[in-house]
Each structure stands twice: as structure tokens, then as C-alpha cells.
Amino acid sequence: MLKTDSFSSRARSLEGQKILGYIPRYVISIVVSLLVLIPLVTTALGGFKTNGELQSAPFDLPRAFLWDNYSKILTASNFWRQILNSSIVMVATVALILFIASLAAYIFARLNFPGRELIFNFFTLGMLFPLTVAVLPLYITLRQANLLDNLLGIILPQVAFSLPVAIFILRGFFRGIPMELEDAAYIDGCGSFGFFWRILLPLSRPALATVGVLNLVGSWNNFLLPLLVLNKEDLWTLPLGVMQYQGQYGSDWASIMAFVTLSMIPAVIFYFLAERQLVAGLTAGAVKG
């Protein structure tokens, strides 16, 4: 009986220590969540205020929830046109990145040829050069190629600047797939492309989802490149739509906050739909057979 009481007390003590060990994690998680959520909630609530209320009490709750700012944006045809333009750019960018990066990563991960690592390291150097560094030569190149005021002028540079990171992520995942699986596929009569299409890509869905979601959100929120390329308002993407509420002598901040809130909703939905695949792709380093 004494042994049973001693064992139960020790189990309760270990359980209490385990709970205490979780407290710092929860505190850190709550603090980080608040740092992320407070600006988002403040922006969403700001869309229900007037400009005068935003200036006098920017962080308070609205005195009366005014839907005029949101309804004005939703009934404007240019808002839906900007969503269409952003969707076209986003879908084309993500599709091209996944197609090109998966093929390149397969070559660098599964095929042996002289200079493979040297060429791969050359590709990874692209991660060291952000878009802002290449703004002037990029603008000159797009102008010479007649891609200004053209959605391709946004799609192609986004693909080019995103490929190094995408190839880096996919190559690491592809290399984790056992060679025995590839040998077994070849024995069964599957060629190199058949192994890539029928086996490698289905097993790599977490990594593909990671690359897709990262570039999806990045394309949706890109402001600098559309600002550089697009002058016609009917070609504007959502990030550029904010400028229509800014004037020479003032800005309609309530409408800007409502516009930003509405433009965030599709990206948030895309993220939550692919959240599990994104986390799996970032954490999985190999596939165990």
C-alpha cells in the first residue's frame, strides 16, 4: 500500500513538473500571437471608423460600426478587377515556379554529372540578391522587352527571383527520398520521367505545398514590382489599389484600412487551406522507407 502511495505521489510530482515546463512555452506563444494579431485587429477595426475617429482614438473600439468603407470598396468594379489581376499573376507565378523548380531540383538531387554542385551553388547565389537591388536594370530590361504595362512583366521577374529558394527547398526534399525506391521503380520498368512524375512528385507534396504557399503569399502581397511595371489602372493588382485612396494633400485612412483588410482575406484563406502541408514541408527532411 505504501509503495502504491509513493508511486502515485511521484507520478503527480512528475506531472506537475511537466505542466510547469509548459508554462513558458504558452507564455511565449501568447506574446507572439498578440504581436501578430494586434496590428491585424487594429486594421480591421479601423475600417469601421471615420477618419476623424482614427486620428483621435486609433486604438479604441469604434463608437459605431460603420460599414460604409467596406461596402464602398466591395461595390467598386476596380476592386474586383484588381483581385482578378492579382489572381492571374499569382496562379501563373506559382505554376511556373513549381514546374521549373521541380525539374531543376530533380536534376540536382537525383542525377550525377560533372559540375553539378558548382552549378547548384551558382543557382543558390540568387538568394543573395533581393529584387530591390536589381530595380534599375530590371526596369530597363522590361522596357526593352516591351513588358511594361503587361502582367508578364510581373510574372517573369517574380519567377526568376523566387527560383533559387524553391530549388533549394525541393532539392533537399528530393534527396531525402531513398535510392532503393528509385531502383525498385526502374526494375518495374519505370523510366526517369516516370519516376519523377508518378512517384517523386506525389511523395513531395509537402515540399511542393511549402514552395507554393510561400510564393503564393509573396506574389499576392508584392507591391514594388507592380508599382515599377504597371501604369494603367485597369492592370493594377491589389497592393497598388491602396494608392487610389491617397491624394496629394491627404489620405482616406479609414478606406485604406478597409481595403487592406479585404485584400488580406484571400491570402489568409489560402494559407489555412495549406497549413498542414506547409508545416510538413518545412519540418520533413526525409522520407523513410
PERA-V341644 format. One record per pair of residues at least 12 apart in sequence whose ideal C-beta (glycine too) atoms are under 10 Angstrom apart, sorted by the first residue. I is the first residue (numbers start at 1). J is the second residue. Records with the same first field share a line. If there is no record, write none. Layout:
BEGIN
I: J + J
END
This chain:
BEGIN
38: 59
40: 260 + 261 + 264 + 268
41: 59 + 261
42: 58 + 59 + 60 + 257
43: 256 + 257 + 258 + 259 + 260 + 261 + 264
44: 70 + 257 + 258 + 260 + 261 + 262 + 264 + 265
45: 58 + 59 + 60 + 61 + 62 + 65 + 257 + 261
46: 58 + 59 + 62 + 69 + 253 + 254 + 255 + 256 + 257 + 258 + 260 + 261
47: 62 + 65 + 66 + 67 + 68 + 69 + 70 + 73 + 253 + 254 + 255 + 256 + 257 + 258 + 259 + 260 + 261 + 262
48: 61 + 62 + 63 + 64 + 65 + 66 + 67 + 68 + 69 + 70 + 254 + 257 + 258 + 261
49: 61 + 62 + 63 + 64 + 65 + 66 + 69 + 253 + 254 + 257 + 258
50: 62 + 63 + 64 + 66 + 68 + 69 + 253 + 254
51: 69 + 250 + 251 + 252 + 253 + 254 + 255 + 256
52: 254
53: 66 + 254
54: 253 + 254 + 256 + 257
55: 253
58: 253 + 257
62: 254
66: 254 + 258
67: 258
68: 254 + 255 + 258
69: 245 + 252 + 253 + 254 + 255 + 256 + 257 + 258 + 259 + 261 + 262
70: 254 + 255 + 257 + 258 + 259 + 261 + 262
71: 258
72: 245 + 252 + 254 + 255 + 258 + 259
73: 241 + 244 + 245 + 255 + 258 + 259 + 261 + 262 + 263
74: 258 + 262
76: 241 + 244 + 259
77: 234
78: 233 + 234 + 236 + 241 + 244
79: 238 + 241 + 244 + 259 + 262 + 263
81: 233 + 234 + 235 + 236 + 237 + 241
82: 226 + 233 + 234 + 235 + 236 + 237 + 238 + 239 + 240 + 241 + 244 + 259 + 263
83: 220 + 237 + 238 + 241 + 262 + 263 + 266
84: 237 + 238
85: 151 + 154 + 226 + 230 + 234 + 235 + 236 + 237 + 238 + 240 + 241
86: 151 + 154 + 219 + 220 + 221 + 222 + 226 + 236 + 237 + 238 + 239 + 240 + 241 + 263 + 266 + 267
87: 219 + 220 + 237 + 238 + 266
88: 151 + 154 + 155 + 237
89: 151 + 152 + 154 + 155 + 158 + 219 + 220 + 222 + 225 + 226 + 235 + 237 + 238
90: 154 + 155 + 158 + 215 + 216 + 217 + 218 + 219 + 220 + 221 + 222 + 237 + 238 + 266 + 267 + 270
91: 155 + 216 + 219
92: 151 + 152 + 154 + 155 + 156 + 158 + 159 + 219
93: 151 + 154 + 155 + 156 + 157 + 158 + 159 + 162 + 215 + 216 + 218 + 219 + 220 + 222
94: 158 + 159 + 162 + 166 + 211 + 212 + 213 + 214 + 215 + 216 + 218 + 219 + 220 + 270
95: 155 + 159 + 212 + 215
96: 155 + 156 + 158 + 159 + 160 + 162 + 163 + 215
97: 155 + 158 + 159 + 160 + 162 + 163 + 165 + 166 + 167 + 170 + 211 + 212 + 214 + 215 + 216 + 219
98: 166 + 170 + 201 + 208 + 209 + 211 + 212 + 215
99: 159
100: 159 + 160 + 162 + 163 + 166 + 167
101: 123 + 159 + 162 + 163 + 164 + 165 + 166 + 167 + 168 + 169 + 170 + 171 + 207 + 208 + 211 + 215
102: 166 + 167 + 170 + 171 + 174 + 196 + 197 + 200 + 201 + 204 + 207 + 208 + 211
103: 167 + 170 + 193 + 196
104: 119 + 120 + 123 + 163 + 164 + 166 + 167 + 170 + 171
105: 120 + 123 + 163 + 166 + 167 + 168 + 169 + 170 + 171 + 172 + 173 + 174 + 175 + 200 + 204 + 207 + 211
106: 167 + 170 + 171 + 174 + 192 + 193 + 195 + 196 + 197 + 200 + 201 + 204
107: 119 + 120 + 167 + 171 + 174 + 192 + 196
108: 120 + 123 + 167 + 168 + 170 + 171 + 174 + 175
109: 167 + 170 + 171 + 172 + 173 + 174 + 175 + 176 + 177 + 200
110: 171 + 174 + 175 + 177 + 179 + 182 + 192 + 195 + 196 + 200
111: 192
120: 164 + 167 + 168 + 171
122: 164
123: 163 + 164 + 167 + 168 + 171
124: 164 + 165 + 167 + 168 + 171
125: 164
126: 160 + 161 + 162 + 163 + 164 + 165 + 167 + 168
127: 161 + 162 + 163 + 164 + 165 + 167 + 168
128: 164
129: 161 + 164
130: 161 + 224
131: 157 + 158 + 160 + 161 + 162 + 222 + 224 + 225 + 228
132: 224
134: 157 + 160 + 161
135: 224 + 225 + 228
136: 228
138: 153 + 157 + 160 + 161 + 225 + 228 + 229
139: 153 + 228 + 229
141: 153 + 156 + 157
142: 154 + 156 + 157 + 225 + 228 + 229
143: 229
147: 229
148: 228 + 229 + 230 + 231 + 232
149: 229 + 230 + 231 + 232 + 234 + 235
150: 229 + 230 + 232 + 235
151: 226 + 229 + 230 + 235 + 237
152: 229
153: 225 + 226 + 228 + 229 + 230 + 235
154: 219 + 222 + 225 + 226 + 228 + 229 + 230 + 235 + 237
155: 219 + 225 + 229
157: 222 + 225 + 228 + 229
158: 215 + 218 + 219 + 222 + 225 + 226
159: 215 + 219
161: 218 + 225
162: 211 + 214 + 215 + 218 + 219
163: 211 + 215
165: 211 + 214 + 215 + 218
166: 207 + 208 + 210 + 211 + 212 + 214 + 215
167: 211
168: 211
169: 207 + 208 + 210 + 211 + 214 + 281 + 282
170: 200 + 204 + 207 + 208 + 210 + 211 + 281
171: 207
172: 207 + 284 + 285 + 286
173: 200 + 203 + 204 + 206 + 207 + 208 + 210 + 211 + 281 + 284 + 285 + 286 + 287
174: 196 + 200 + 201 + 203 + 204 + 207 + 287
175: 285 + 286
176: 203 + 204 + 207 + 284 + 285 + 286 + 287 + 288
177: 195 + 199 + 200 + 203 + 204 + 286 + 287 + 288 + 289
178: 286 + 287 + 288 + 289
179: 289
180: 289
181: 195 + 199 + 200 + 203 + 287 + 289
182: 195 + 196 + 199 + 200
183: 195
184: 199 + 289
185: 198 + 199 + 200
203: 287
204: 281 + 284 + 287
205: 277 + 280 + 281
206: 274 + 276 + 277 + 278 + 279 + 280 + 281 + 282 + 283 + 284 + 287
207: 277 + 278 + 280 + 281 + 282 + 284
208: 277 + 281
209: 273 + 274 + 275 + 276 + 277 + 278 + 279 + 280 + 281 + 282
210: 274 + 277 + 278 + 279 + 280 + 281 + 282 + 283 + 284
211: 278 + 281
212: 270 + 274 + 277 + 278 + 281
213: 267 + 270 + 271 + 273 + 274 + 275 + 277 + 278 + 281
214: 271 + 278 + 281 + 282
216: 266 + 267 + 270 + 271 + 274
217: 266 + 267 + 268 + 270 + 271
218: 267
219: 237 + 267
220: 237 + 238 + 239 + 263 + 264 + 266 + 267 + 270
221: 237 + 238 + 239 + 263 + 264 + 267
222: 237 + 238 + 239 + 240
223: 237 + 238 + 239 + 240 + 242 + 243
224: 239
225: 237 + 239
226: 238 + 239 + 240 + 241
227: 239 + 240 + 243
237: 263
238: 259 + 260 + 262 + 263 + 264 + 266 + 267
239: 260 + 263
241: 256 + 259 + 260 + 262 + 263
242: 255 + 256 + 257 + 259 + 260 + 263
243: 256
244: 256 + 259
245: 257 + 258 + 259
END
